[in-house]
Amino acid sequence: MEYYEAANFLFDLRRFQVKPGTESVRDLLAQLGDPHEGVAFVQVAGSNGKGSVARMLASTLREDGRTVGLYTSPHFEDLRERIRVDGRKIPESAVAEFVEEAKPWLIERAADGEPLTFFEVVTAMGIWRFGRADVDVAVLEVGMGGELDATSVVDPVAACVTNVALEHTSVLGDTVEEIAEKKATVAPGDAPLVTGASGTALETIRAVAGDAVTVGDATATDRSGADADVTATYEGAVSHQESAVSVGGDGWTVEGRIPLLGAHQATNAGIAVTLARQLGLTDDGTLARGLRNAHWPGRFEVMGTDPFVVLDGAHNPGACATLSETLGELEYDDLHLVFGAMHDKDHDEMVAALPATETVRTCAPTLDRAEDPEVLAEVFRRGTDAAVTTESSVAAALSAARERADEADCVLLTGSLFCVAEARTAWTRVGIDKEVDGVTAAEATLRGANVTPTDAEDVRGRAVHRVIKIRVPARQADALQRELLAVGGACATSGIEGAGELHEVVLTGTLAQFRSLVESLEGQGLGLPDVAGDIRAAAGVEAIDSGGEGLSGPGGDDTTGSADDCSADSRSYPWEHGTAVMGVLNVTPDSFHDGGEFFDAEDALERATELVDAGVDIIDVGGESTRPGAETVPVGKEIDRIVPVIEAVAGADALVSVDTRKAAVAEAALDAGADVLNDVTGLEDPEMRFLAAERDVPVIVMHSIDAPVDPTTTVEYDDVVEDVIDQLNERVLLAEKAGIPRENVVVDPGLGFGKSKRENFELLGRVDELHALGCPVLIGHSHKSMFELVGGTAGDAGSETVAGTALAAANGADIVRVHDAAENVRAVRVAEAASDPDGFERRASSAEPAETGGSGRSGRSGGSGGSGGSEP
């Protein structure tokens, strides 16, 4: 079964009305062999804040080293987001496997007049996945109520009710007490229920659950949280990305930051911490680190400044009121609102709860449940004095609001998570330039985009020119197909039919056809001009127009840049002029290839001189090994290892990078003269991204599963390259939101970290696709165990490394990270000469000859951006 067939089967279940109860899900799980037995489950129920609490709890448990499943709803781009293990979406192959196994039984039930709903089956799929993945803990966000919700098929070891408000009254009851009674039934048998409810809702919860731990807001004006068992204090926004909170109970306190704004998030953090403590996680430092990494897209997510652009999924009056309060923490002049909502919501009350706004643009996501923008516009005209207009799409409304806003204003998009999902594609959309050299490769690309066999048959023979793959909402997909066909190109879209899903689109044509496509899109609505920018960059249309050779990376709006852009102060980095060579200098006794060789400072300095003489562009200094079994090095010890070396080599004719996953070590390295941060955990230390932004230095963000490497970890990829791009995309966006310009982010696919040997070679062969992220690409392959696939030896694969360097450079790598300098510098020169003989000859003849080695690259100039760097 193909993924699109499985997904369409699931989406078709949406036609069945909600049917409260757990019996059907219980029967389905029994049919599947009760995969949930042996898994520890936590249920998170409530009217608002469930998703935030679930995300915070999962993050803290992962910080404690546990394997964690997370089930949430709804999703943004595709249904796989609802089910995650250690942050990774359920693979397409697993969805297809589940549906193939469950479908005969589900059809039989439907034939008997007892069909299961979409939510019931997807909940069962999540529970099935968590059992198959053997997670330590699975956190389930309750869909509706508690007693009769599909997630209540499990017996939780811990549970909470965040709060209680009037919602889903036709199913749950007409009063807060009735709703609280149903939600409280999630209470575990062996632990007290955790809750942030108050008043009559709390009284009802206590009556039903028997025992409850209360979490209250210590700063509430009505003092309602003063007598709570656990108090949560909101200490305000630290920046537009983080706020400070304090959570305390009997004899313990957790103080730290969370990547969410709003006083209500302090209470959510208090509930998450209390649940984590019930599960045995009592270390305050681990809890604080987990909270700070609990990124939750679409929940007061500040995407940019000048003007502020805020995306928030508030979808009921209570959430809108909370949003208004949180918005008060930002300083801005005028507010420009983009609003779309489902037709079953209380629009009048939502509008009344929102703050005063200068302009309103109503819109509708691609979903049958979405309210007509004209109806929403009339509600705003009756309830506000704002200038109200309607737009054809979410993307068009957001684009118009951003154009209207001044730098000191704020653009707010809210009303539904479905609106947020479509809006967010302006930042997450990537156009991948695919190398298709024949029908077989074309078929693989089309299948990877979930194109049906019939549509693939029509397109595969024409996919012989430029091929671009992109994901967009349904209406944009239809427009792309129509416009490309009109100019003589070919286009195929995924066979997925679910409303609200992003559609994968494969575009193929000549450069002239892509130029015509871009020109036609730039004059249309539906947010298509932004899509045109991404296609233009991926296809190289801009460079062709100006006589160049093509650009890589997205460029559809002002939030992204090209790897070829220079920063505002015209600095230049060596990777902008060809493939740069990074030489490894490990100041460690236990690194896998050169452990102990340069552990002494004198030996390290001699090695640095050798690297520079051999022609490296960057010296990468590391004081902690990430090889399998390596022990963590304390911060102070790591600093003592690297700082003397960095201080000594900072004046060399090369940039200096520091290989560390700790922000405190990175800061000391920058103070000592380092120019670049190299983080193998992909900004896992939250302070790292803010440090890079403050110091305005490049940061290398690596895709990694474990650091140090855990050889027992296995990861399922549908397509390792595209899955890595997808996961790195969120890390790059995280860096941008912290204030790091995209041109200062270098991405590393993490060869050897959570990939098989075959998958490492696939990444090496498809390096250029990674440029879809709009960032320079680093490949670190030196002496790794991947070369055992071709007869090499892990840790001693010099010849294989040189061959890999030549391939990486030929395939588009901007930086190669190697241990052996001279031979790999020459490999890069060979690759560059083969790619562009005339250009290489011109550059080589104009460059001053090096005494030994040298990359032959001219134009290596520009500052380091660090506090004490050199100007190579």
VENMOLIN-V19661 format. One record per residue. RES is the residue in one small letter. SS is DSSP state (2 for helix, 1 for strand, 0 for the rest). OMEGA is omega in whole degrees, -180 to 180 (999 if undefined). BURIAL is 1 if it has 9 or more other C-alpha atoms within 8 Angstrom, else 0. Layout:
# VENMOLIN-V19661
res=[RES:RES]
ss=[SS:SS]
omega=[OMEGA:OMEGA]
burial=[BURIAL:BURIAL]
This chain:
# VENMOLIN-V19661
res=[m:e:y:y:e:a:a:n:f:l:f:d:l:r:r:f:q:v:k:p:g:t:e:s:v:r:d:l:l:a:q:l:g:d:p:h:e:g:v:a:f:v:q:v:a:g:s:n:g:k:g:s:v:a:r:m:l:a:s:t:l:r:e:d:g:r:t:v:g:l:y:t:s:p:h:f:e:d:l:r:e:r:i:r:v:d:g:r:k:i:p:e:s:a:v:a:e:f:v:e:e:a:k:p:w:l:i:e:r:a:a:d:g:e:p:l:t:f:f:e:v:v:t:a:m:g:i:w:r:f:g:r:a:d:v:d:v:a:v:l:e:v:g:m:g:g:e:l:d:a:t:s:v:v:d:p:v:a:a:c:v:t:n:v:a:l:e:h:t:s:v:l:g:d:t:v:e:e:i:a:e:k:k:a:t:v:a:p:g:d:a:p:l:v:t:g:a:s:g:t:a:l:e:t:i:r:a:v:a:g:d:a:v:t:v:g:d:a:t:a:t:d:r:s:g:a:d:a:d:v:t:a:t:y:e:g:a:v:s:h:q:e:s:a:v:s:v:g:g:d:g:w:t:v:e:g:r:i:p:l:l:g:a:h:q:a:t:n:a:g:i:a:v:t:l:a:r:q:l:g:l:t:d:d:g:t:l:a:r:g:l:r:n:a:h:w:p:g:r:f:e:v:m:g:t:d:p:f:v:v:l:d:g:a:h:n:p:g:a:c:a:t:l:s:e:t:l:g:e:l:e:y:d:d:l:h:l:v:f:g:a:m:h:d:k:d:h:d:e:m:v:a:a:l:p:a:t:e:t:v:r:t:c:a:p:t:l:d:r:a:e:d:p:e:v:l:a:e:v:f:r:r:g:t:d:a:a:v:t:t:e:s:s:v:a:a:a:l:s:a:a:r:e:r:a:d:e:a:d:c:v:l:l:t:g:s:l:f:c:v:a:e:a:r:t:a:w:t:r:v:g:i:d:k:e:v:d:g:v:t:a:a:e:a:t:l:r:g:a:n:v:t:p:t:d:a:e:d:v:r:g:r:a:v:h:r:v:i:k:i:r:v:p:a:r:q:a:d:a:l:q:r:e:l:l:a:v:g:g:a:c:a:t:s:g:i:e:g:a:g:e:l:h:e:v:v:l:t:g:t:l:a:q:f:r:s:l:v:e:s:l:e:g:q:g:l:g:l:p:d:v:a:g:d:i:r:a:a:a:g:v:e:a:i:d:s:g:g:e:g:l:s:g:p:g:g:d:d:t:t:g:s:a:d:d:c:s:a:d:s:r:s:y:p:w:e:h:g:t:a:v:m:g:v:l:n:v:t:p:d:s:f:h:d:g:g:e:f:f:d:a:e:d:a:l:e:r:a:t:e:l:v:d:a:g:v:d:i:i:d:v:g:g:e:s:t:r:p:g:a:e:t:v:p:v:g:k:e:i:d:r:i:v:p:v:i:e:a:v:a:g:a:d:a:l:v:s:v:d:t:r:k:a:a:v:a:e:a:a:l:d:a:g:a:d:v:l:n:d:v:t:g:l:e:d:p:e:m:r:f:l:a:a:e:r:d:v:p:v:i:v:m:h:s:i:d:a:p:v:d:p:t:t:t:v:e:y:d:d:v:v:e:d:v:i:d:q:l:n:e:r:v:l:l:a:e:k:a:g:i:p:r:e:n:v:v:v:d:p:g:l:g:f:g:k:s:k:r:e:n:f:e:l:l:g:r:v:d:e:l:h:a:l:g:c:p:v:l:i:g:h:s:h:k:s:m:f:e:l:v:g:g:t:a:g:d:a:g:s:e:t:v:a:g:t:a:l:a:a:a:n:g:a:d:i:v:r:v:h:d:a:a:e:n:v:r:a:v:r:v:a:e:a:a:s:d:p:d:g:f:e:r:r:a:s:s:a:e:p:a:e:t:g:g:s:g:r:s:g:r:s:g:g:s:g:g:s:g:g:s:e:p]
ss=[0:0:2:2:2:2:2:2:2:2:2:2:2:2:2:0:0:0:0:0:0:0:2:2:2:2:2:2:2:2:2:0:0:0:0:0:0:0:0:1:1:1:1:1:1:0:0:0:0:2:2:2:2:2:2:2:2:2:2:2:2:2:2:0:0:0:0:1:1:1:1:0:0:0:0:0:0:0:2:2:2:2:1:1:1:0:0:1:1:0:0:2:2:2:2:2:2:2:2:2:2:2:2:2:2:2:2:2:2:2:2:0:0:0:0:0:0:2:2:2:2:2:2:2:2:2:2:2:2:2:2:2:0:0:0:0:1:1:1:1:1:0:0:0:0:0:0:0:0:2:2:2:2:0:0:0:0:1:1:1:1:0:0:0:0:0:0:0:2:2:2:2:0:0:0:2:2:2:2:2:2:2:2:2:2:2:0:0:0:0:0:0:1:1:1:0:0:0:2:2:2:2:2:2:2:2:2:2:2:0:0:1:1:1:1:1:1:0:0:0:0:0:0:0:0:0:0:0:0:1:1:1:1:1:1:1:1:0:0:0:0:0:1:1:1:1:1:1:1:0:0:1:1:1:1:1:1:1:0:0:0:0:2:2:2:2:2:2:2:2:2:2:2:2:2:2:2:2:0:0:0:0:0:2:2:2:2:2:2:2:2:2:0:0:0:0:0:0:0:0:1:1:1:1:0:0:0:1:1:1:1:0:0:0:0:0:2:2:2:2:2:2:2:2:2:2:2:0:0:0:0:0:0:0:1:1:1:1:1:0:0:1:0:0:0:0:2:2:2:2:2:2:2:0:0:0:0:0:1:1:1:1:0:0:0:0:0:0:0:1:0:0:2:2:2:2:2:2:2:2:2:2:2:0:0:0:1:1:1:1:0:0:0:2:2:2:2:2:2:2:2:2:2:2:0:0:0:0:0:1:1:1:1:1:0:0:2:2:2:2:2:2:2:2:2:2:2:2:0:0:1:1:1:1:0:0:0:0:2:2:2:2:2:2:2:2:2:2:0:0:0:0:2:2:2:2:2:2:2:2:2:2:0:0:0:1:1:1:1:1:1:1:0:2:2:2:2:2:2:2:2:2:2:2:2:2:0:0:0:1:1:1:1:0:0:0:0:0:0:0:0:0:1:1:1:1:1:1:1:0:2:2:2:2:2:2:2:2:2:2:2:0:0:0:0:0:0:2:2:2:2:2:2:2:2:2:2:2:2:0:2:2:2:2:2:0:0:0:0:0:0:0:0:0:0:0:0:0:0:0:0:0:0:0:0:0:0:0:0:0:0:0:0:2:2:2:0:0:0:1:1:1:1:1:1:1:0:0:0:0:0:0:0:0:0:0:0:0:0:0:2:2:2:2:2:2:2:2:2:2:2:2:2:2:0:0:0:1:1:1:1:1:0:0:0:0:0:0:0:0:0:0:0:0:2:2:2:2:2:2:2:2:2:2:2:2:2:2:2:0:0:0:0:0:1:1:1:1:1:0:0:0:2:2:2:2:2:2:2:2:2:2:0:0:0:1:1:1:1:0:0:0:0:0:0:2:2:2:2:2:2:2:2:2:2:0:0:1:1:1:1:1:0:0:0:0:0:0:0:0:0:0:0:0:0:0:0:0:0:2:2:2:2:2:2:2:2:2:2:2:2:2:2:2:2:2:2:0:0:0:0:2:2:2:1:1:1:1:0:0:0:0:0:0:0:0:2:2:2:2:2:2:2:2:2:0:2:2:2:2:2:2:2:0:0:1:1:1:1:1:0:0:0:0:2:2:2:2:2:2:0:0:0:0:0:0:0:2:2:2:2:2:2:2:2:2:2:2:2:2:0:0:0:0:1:1:1:1:0:0:2:2:2:2:2:2:2:2:2:2:2:2:2:2:2:0:2:2:2:2:2:2:2:2:2:2:0:0:0:0:0:0:0:0:0:0:0:0:0:0:0:0:0:0:0:0:0:0:0:0:0:0]
omega=[177:-178:-177:177:179:-179:180:176:180:-179:179:179:179:-179:180:-177:178:-180:-177:178:-177:-174:-178:179:179:179:179:179:177:178:-179:178:179:-176:-175:-180:-179:178:176:-177:171:177:179:-179:178:-180:179:176:-178:-178:-180:180:-180:-179:179:-180:179:-179:-180:180:176:178:179:177:-179:172:-168:171:-180:180:-179:175:-6:178:-180:-171:176:-170:-178:179:-177:-173:-177:171:-176:175:-177:-179:174:-179:176:-179:180:177:180:180:180:-177:179:-180:-173:-171:-179:179:-180:178:179:178:179:178:178:180:-179:-178:173:-179:177:-176:179:-176:179:175:178:179:178:180:176:-179:-178:176:180:-179:179:-180:176:-179:174:-179:-177:171:-179:-178:-176:178:-179:-176:-174:180:-178:-179:-178:172:-180:172:-172:173:176:-178:178:167:-173:180:-178:176:179:-180:177:-173:180:-179:-171:-178:-174:-178:177:-179:179:-180:179:180:-179:-179:-176:-178:176:-177:179:-178:-173:-180:178:175:177:-179:173:-180:179:176:-176:177:179:179:180:-180:179:180:-178:-174:-180:-179:-178:171:-176:177:-175:178:-177:-177:-178:-177:-180:179:-177:-178:-174:-177:-178:178:178:-180:179:-178:176:-175:173:-179:173:176:178:-180:-174:173:-180:179:175:180:-177:176:-178:176:179:178:174:179:180:-179:174:-178:-178:179:176:-178:-180:-179:175:176:177:178:178:179:-180:179:180:176:-180:179:176:180:174:178:-175:180:-175:-180:178:178:-179:179:179:179:-175:179:-178:-180:-174:-175:174:178:-172:-179:180:-174:-179:178:178:2:170:172:-174:174:180:-175:179:-173:174:-176:180:179:178:177:177:178:-180:179:-179:-179:179:180:177:178:-179:180:-178:178:177:-171:170:-170:173:-175:175:-173:-177:-179:178:-173:-179:-179:178:179:-180:-177:-178:-179:178:-175:-179:180:176:173:-180:-176:180:173:-179:-176:-179:-177:-175:178:178:179:178:178:179:179:180:177:180:179:179:-172:-177:175:-176:172:-171:174:175:-180:-174:-178:176:-179:180:180:180:-180:-179:180:-180:177:-178:-173:171:-177:-177:-177:177:173:-179:173:-176:177:-178:174:177:175:179:-178:180:-179:-174:180:177:180:-174:-176:176:174:-175:178:-175:175:-178:-175:178:-176:-179:178:178:179:179:179:-180:178:178:177:178:175:-180:180:-180:179:179:180:-179:-170:-167:-178:-178:-178:-176:179:175:179:-180:176:-176:178:-176:174:-172:-177:176:178:178:-179:179:-180:-179:-174:180:176:-178:-179:173:177:179:-176:175:179:-177:180:180:-174:-176:177:179:179:168:-179:174:-177:175:-179:179:-180:176:177:178:179:177:178:178:178:-179:-180:-179:-178:-174:179:-176:176:179:-178:-176:176:177:177:179:179:179:179:180:-178:-178:-177:-180:-176:-179:-177:178:180:-176:176:-179:-173:177:179:175:173:-178:177:-172:180:-172:178:-177:179:180:177:-179:179:173:179:-169:-177:174:173:179:180:-174:-179:177:-174:-178:179:179:178:177:179:-176:175:-178:177:-174:176:-168:178:-168:-177:-173:-178:177:-177:-176:-177:177:-176:-178:178:-180:-180:178:179:180:179:178:-180:-180:180:180:174:179:180:-176:173:-177:-176:-180:-179:178:-180:174:178:178:178:-178:179:177:179:178:-177:-177:-180:179:178:-180:-180:-168:-173:180:-180:-180:179:-177:-175:-175:-180:-178:-179:178:171:177:175:178:-179:-178:176:-177:-177:-180:177:179:-180:178:179:177:178:-179:177:178:-176:-172:174:-179:-173:-177:179:177:177:177:173:-173:-176:-175:-177:178:176:180:179:-178:-178:179:180:175:177:178:-177:-176:172:-179:176:178:171:-1:-177:173:-175:180:-178:175:-177:177:175:170:175:-169:-178:-178:176:177:177:-179:-178:177:-178:179:179:177:178:177:178:180:-179:177:177:177:177:-175:-179:177:179:175:-179:-180:-177:173:176:179:-179:177:177:175:179:178:-179:176:179:177:176:179:-179:-177:-178:-172:179:-180:178:174:-180:179:-178:169:-176:176:175:178:-173:-166:173:-175:-175:177:-176:172:179:-179:175:178:-180:179:-180:-179:-176:-175:-179:180:178:179:178:178:178:179:178:-179:180:-180:-177:172:179:177:179:169:-178:-172:176:-176:-167:-167:-177:179:172:180:178:177:180:179:-180:180:-180:179:-179:-176:-175:-178:-179:180:-180:179:-179:-178:-178:-179:-178:176:-178:177:180:177:174:-178:-177:-178:-176:177:175:178:-178:178:-177:-176:-174:179:-175:-179:-173:-179:176:-177:999]
burial=[0:0:1:1:1:1:1:1:1:1:1:1:1:1:0:1:0:0:0:0:1:1:0:1:1:1:0:1:1:0:1:1:0:1:1:1:0:0:1:1:1:1:1:1:1:1:1:0:1:1:1:1:1:1:1:1:1:1:1:1:1:1:1:0:0:1:1:1:1:1:1:1:0:0:1:1:1:0:0:1:1:1:1:1:1:1:0:0:1:1:1:1:1:1:1:1:1:1:1:1:0:1:0:0:1:1:1:0:1:1:0:0:0:0:1:1:1:1:0:1:1:1:1:1:1:1:1:1:1:1:1:0:0:0:1:1:1:1:1:1:1:1:1:0:1:1:1:1:1:1:1:1:1:0:0:1:1:1:1:1:1:1:1:1:0:1:0:0:1:0:0:1:1:1:0:1:1:1:1:1:1:1:1:1:1:1:1:1:0:0:1:1:1:1:1:1:1:1:0:0:1:1:1:1:1:1:0:1:1:0:0:1:1:1:1:1:1:1:0:0:0:0:1:1:1:1:0:1:1:1:1:1:1:1:0:1:1:0:0:0:1:1:1:1:1:1:1:1:1:0:0:0:1:1:1:1:1:1:1:1:1:1:1:0:1:1:1:1:1:1:1:1:1:1:1:1:1:1:0:0:1:0:0:0:0:1:1:1:1:1:1:1:1:1:0:0:0:1:1:1:1:1:1:1:0:0:1:1:1:1:1:1:1:1:1:1:1:1:1:1:1:1:1:1:1:1:0:0:0:0:0:1:0:1:1:1:1:1:1:1:1:1:0:0:0:0:1:0:0:1:1:0:1:1:0:0:1:1:1:1:1:1:1:1:1:1:0:0:0:1:1:1:1:0:0:1:1:0:1:1:1:0:1:0:0:1:0:1:0:1:1:1:1:1:1:1:1:1:1:0:1:1:0:0:1:0:0:1:1:1:1:1:1:1:1:1:1:1:1:1:1:1:1:1:1:1:0:1:1:1:1:1:1:1:0:1:0:0:1:0:1:1:1:0:1:1:1:0:1:1:1:1:0:0:1:1:0:0:1:1:1:1:1:1:1:1:1:1:1:1:1:1:1:1:0:1:1:0:0:1:1:0:1:1:1:0:1:0:1:1:1:1:1:1:1:1:0:1:0:1:1:1:1:1:1:1:1:1:1:1:1:0:1:1:1:1:1:1:1:1:1:1:0:1:0:1:1:1:1:1:1:1:1:1:1:1:1:1:1:1:1:1:1:1:0:0:0:0:0:1:1:1:1:1:1:1:0:0:0:1:1:1:1:0:0:1:0:0:0:0:1:1:1:1:1:1:1:1:1:1:1:1:1:1:1:1:1:1:1:1:1:0:0:1:1:1:0:1:1:0:1:0:1:1:1:0:1:1:1:0:1:1:1:1:1:1:1:1:1:1:1:1:1:1:1:1:1:0:0:1:0:0:0:0:1:0:0:1:1:0:1:1:1:1:1:1:1:0:1:1:0:1:1:1:1:1:1:1:1:1:1:1:1:0:1:1:1:1:1:1:1:1:1:1:1:1:1:1:1:1:1:1:1:0:1:1:0:1:1:1:1:1:1:0:1:1:1:1:1:1:1:1:1:1:0:1:1:1:1:1:0:0:0:0:0:0:0:0:0:1:1:0:1:1:1:0:1:1:1:1:1:1:1:0:1:1:1:1:0:1:0:1:1:1:1:1:1:1:1:1:1:1:1:1:1:0:1:1:1:1:1:1:1:1:1:1:1:1:1:1:1:1:1:1:1:1:1:1:1:1:1:1:1:1:1:1:1:1:0:0:0:1:1:1:1:0:1:1:0:1:1:1:1:1:1:1:1:1:1:1:1:1:1:1:1:1:1:1:0:0:1:1:0:1:1:1:1:1:1:1:1:1:1:0:0:0:1:0:0:1:1:0:1:1:0:0:1:0:0:0:0:0:1:1:1:1:1:1:0:1:1:1:1:1:1:1:1:1:1:1:1:1]
